Amino acid sequence: MKSIGNNMTICPVCGAGGTFSFESRDMMYDKQEAHCYHVCRNCRSEYQTPMPNAARIASFYPDDYDQYVPLGELNRPSHAKTAVLKYHYGYVHLPAPPFPYRLISRAVAAVRYKDELPYIAAGRALDIGCGNGRFIRNMNALGWNCEGVEFNLTAVNVCRQAGLKVFHGDLHQAKYESASFDLVTARHLIEHVPEPDALVAEISRILKPGGQVAIETPNNCSWGRKMFGRRWFANEVPRHLVLFNTASLTRLLNHHGFRLRQHQTSASPKIILNSWDYVIGNRGVPSRKKKLRRILARPISFWAALFNKGDILFAVYEKT
């Protein structure tokens, strides 16, 4: 990370200066080493400083960080979801659901399945950081031609055993042809990347004009972040290198020729209760597994999402 004097550093999102925001440790694995984060004075992104190199980033991920279990049987979408996909997202080839679901599909679409993506017949899609390939398989079942990129070899092997097309490595190493995808998805990925500008530039290169990228990432302007501060579960220090908000993410995407099509935030009792466990130092039974605490957390999740202040940001951008 470059310094620009007076303890300021260069923001990896917009290039402006930043100052100290918070210091925390790896609470997920109860490690004591402190990690420092700065906040950009311009776009309000927060980023680890100094930005670690590749070897140090790899050390943040213990062997049990992700368990990539083999895929089970494919679950068909519910009648309600099928109705929303068919009548509101262009999946006209799906079988018609029972008549009552057709009648209520508009109402259901207004409150659920808002992160579904419009269908492109035989469209080519890429899921970056695809894990065990569940999303790829689901997309293929809906009529897409979807493949993935995944850095973890165990996950890649799980995908390949399921017959899915997955490249082992990062997006740049895959060397896809320019303008070769209709859709790129990056869910809970960009916050782990030390150079998000380079990632978005490569996504722009491989997308066709009019193609879309869907990004899901923690929202550092959420109510949860304001309530819990450095103990907010979605900080996930030190693995989350950059924390975004709608404005900063959109600024980054605009710089590479994208325009915002839709965005929303969501919240869940899990993040609230995991954050609470960090506050009280609970290392026993997680609060998210206690029914009363889940019930108490639900109203907070509901109102946070209603006012677009949820912990998780979902945004779709179109390449112009």
N, C-alpha and C positions, 0 to 999 in steps of 0.2 A: 504494500500500500504506500503510495507516494505521500510525503508530507508537504504541506505548503506553509509551514511556520505557525507559531503560536498554538501548538498542539492541535492544529487542524489537519485533516486528511482529505484526500480526494474521494468523493462518492463514486462507487463503481456503477451507479445507475445513470447519473446525469453529469458527473464531473465537477460538481460544485464542492465547496468546502463543508466540512462537518466538524462537530464538536462532541465531547463526551456525552453519552446517553445513559448507559448503565454498565455494571459489571456483575457477572454471575458465573455460576459453575454448572457442571453437568449433573443436574439433579436427577435425571432419569437413571443414571448409573452410580449416583452418590459419590462422585469424584470431587476432589477439593481444589483442583487447579482453577484459578480465576481467568475469565476471558472478558475482554473489554469490547464494548460496542459504541460506535459513534452514530450520531444522527445527522443527516444532511440538512443544511440550513435552507436548501432550496426545495427539494422534493419530499423531504421527511422520511426517506428510506433510512433504515438502520443497518449497519454493517460491522462485521468483526474487524478489529484493527489491533495489530497488523494482520492483514489478510494472510492466512496460512498457505504454505505451498502444498503441492499434491501429496507428498509423503505424510505431512502432518495431518492433512484432511483425512487421509486413509486411516490414521491412528484413532480418529474420533469414532470409528465404527467397529465395535466389538463383534466377535463372530456370531453372537446371538442377536444382533440388531434386527435382522429380518429373518423370519422363518418362511421360506418359500415352499409351501406345501403343494403337492400335485393337485391339479384341478379335479373336482368331482364332476358329477353329472351337470349338464347345462340346464339351468332352470329357465323355463319359459316365462316371459313377462306376464304380469297379471292382466286381467281383462281391462282394468282401469288404465294401466300403462300402455297397453296395446292401443286403446282408443285414443289416448293422447298422441302417441307416435303416428298413428294412421291419419288422424284428422287435423293435427296441428303441426306436425314436423315433416310431412311429406312422405311417410312410409306407406304409400298407397298399396303396395304389394302385400302387406300383412293381411292375414285373414280378418274379416270383420268380427268384432267382439259381439256378445249378446246385445240386443237392442237397448236395454236400459243404460248401458255404459256409453253408447253413442250419444244419448240424450244429455248425460252429465259430463261429457268429455271436456267441454269448455270450462265448466266450473272447476273440474279437477285440475286442468292445465293452469288455472290461475293461482293455485296454491301448491301444486306438486309437479315434479319432473321438470323444473325450470332449467335444469342443466343439460337437458337433452339437446342433440345437435341435428340441424336440418339434414335430411337425407339427400344424397347425390347418387343417382343410379350408377352402380358399379364404380363408385368413387374410390380413389386410393387414399388410405389413411395411414398415419404413422403415430404410434404411441411411444413417446420418449420416456425411458425409465419404466418399462412395462411390467416389472415384477414377474409374477408367475403367469402372466398373460391372460388373466380373467377378462380384462377389458377388451383385448384383441378378439378373443373368442366370442364375446357378446356382440361386438361390432360385426364380425363376420356372419354371425347368425341372423343379423338384421339386414344383410345384403351388401355390406361394405367389403372392400378388398383391403384388409387391415394387416399391418405388420408392426414390428417393434424394434426398439433399441434398448439394450440393458447392459449395464456394466458388470453386474454380479453374475459370475459363471454358474453358480448353483441355480439361480433363477432362469438363466438362459437354457440350461439343460432341462428344467421343468417345462419350459415353453416348447422346446423341441420335441420332448417326449409326447407332448399333446398335439404335435403336428403343426405347430405355429411357426411362422417365418420371423425370426428374430436375429438381429445383428448383435454380436458380443463386442462391446466397446462403447465409446461415446459417439455423439452425433457427428462430430467432425471426422472421426475415423471411418465412419460408414461411407462417406463420399458419395452420397446419393446425387443423381443427376439434377440439374437445375430445373425448376418449375415442373416437378414430377409428382407432387402430392396435391390433393384437393383439401385435405384436412390434416393438421398436426395437433396432437394433444400432449400437454405436459402438466401432469397432476402431481403436486407436491414434489416438484423437481427444482424449479428455478431458485428457490431459497437455499438450495444446497450447492449452487454453482458460484465459484469465486468471480467469474467474468460473465455476468448475465448479458452484457451488451454483445459479446461474441456469440453467445447462444442464440439470441434473437436474430442476429444478422444471418446465421446459418439457417434458421427456420425460414426466414424471409426468402433466402436463396432457393430453397427446395420447394417452396409453395408456388402453385400456379397463381397468376393474377386472378383476383377474386376468391382465392382460397382462404381458409380460415384457420386460426390457431386458437385453441381453448386452453386456458391456463388456470390452475387452481393453486392457491398459496395462502399462507397465513396473512391476516390483515392486521397490521400493527396500529391501526386506528380504531380497533374494536373496543367495545365496552370492557371485554374481558381483559385486554391489555391494560386499560386504564385502571381497572380494579386491582389487578395482581402484579403489575409492574414487572420487575425482573423475575418474579416467580410464576409468570404466565406460562402455562404448559407449552403453548405453541411457539415460544421463543426457541425451544429445544436447543439450548446452548450445549456444545459448540457446533453442532452439525448444521444448524441454520446459519448460513454465512451472511445472508442479506434478507431483511424483513421489509416487505412492500406494503403499500396501500393502493387504492384505486388510482389516485393521481400519479403516483410515482411509476406504477406499472404501465399506465397509459402513456406517460411521457416517454418511457423507454420504447414502447411499441410504435408510437408515432414517429420516433426518430428513424425507424427502419421501414417506414412506408405503410404502416397499419392504421386503421381507424377502428375505434371502439364500436362494436355492434350491440353488446349487452353486458351487463355486469350485475352482480348481486352478492350478498354475503349470507352466510348461514352460521348457525350456532348449535352447539350440542351440550347436553349436561356433562358429557365425558370430559371435555376440555375444562369446563368450569370446576368440576370435582377433582380432576387431576391437579389443577392449579391450587385448589384449596388444600390438597394433601401436601403440596410443596410448602405452603404457608405454615401449616401446623406440624410439619416434619413427620407425617404419617408414613411409616414403612411397613405397616401391617396390611390388613385387608383394605384394598382400595375403596375410596368413598363411592366410586361409580358402581360398585357391586352392592351397595346398601340402598334398599328400595326407598326409604324415607328421604335420603339425601338426593336421590335421583328426582323424586317428586318435587322437592324444594327447588331444585336447579332448573326445572323445566320452564317456569315462568320467565326466568332471566333469559334463557335461550330464546324463548318466543319473542319477547320484546326486543332483544338485540337484533334478531333477524328482521323483525317488522320495521325497525328504524334503520335498517341497512348498516348496523354496527356489529355484525356477527364476526366470529373469530376467523372464519374461512372466506376468502374472496374467490369468486369464480367469474372469469371474464372471457369474452369471445371477441376476437379482433379479425378484421378482414384485410387482406393485402390489396392495396389499391394499385 
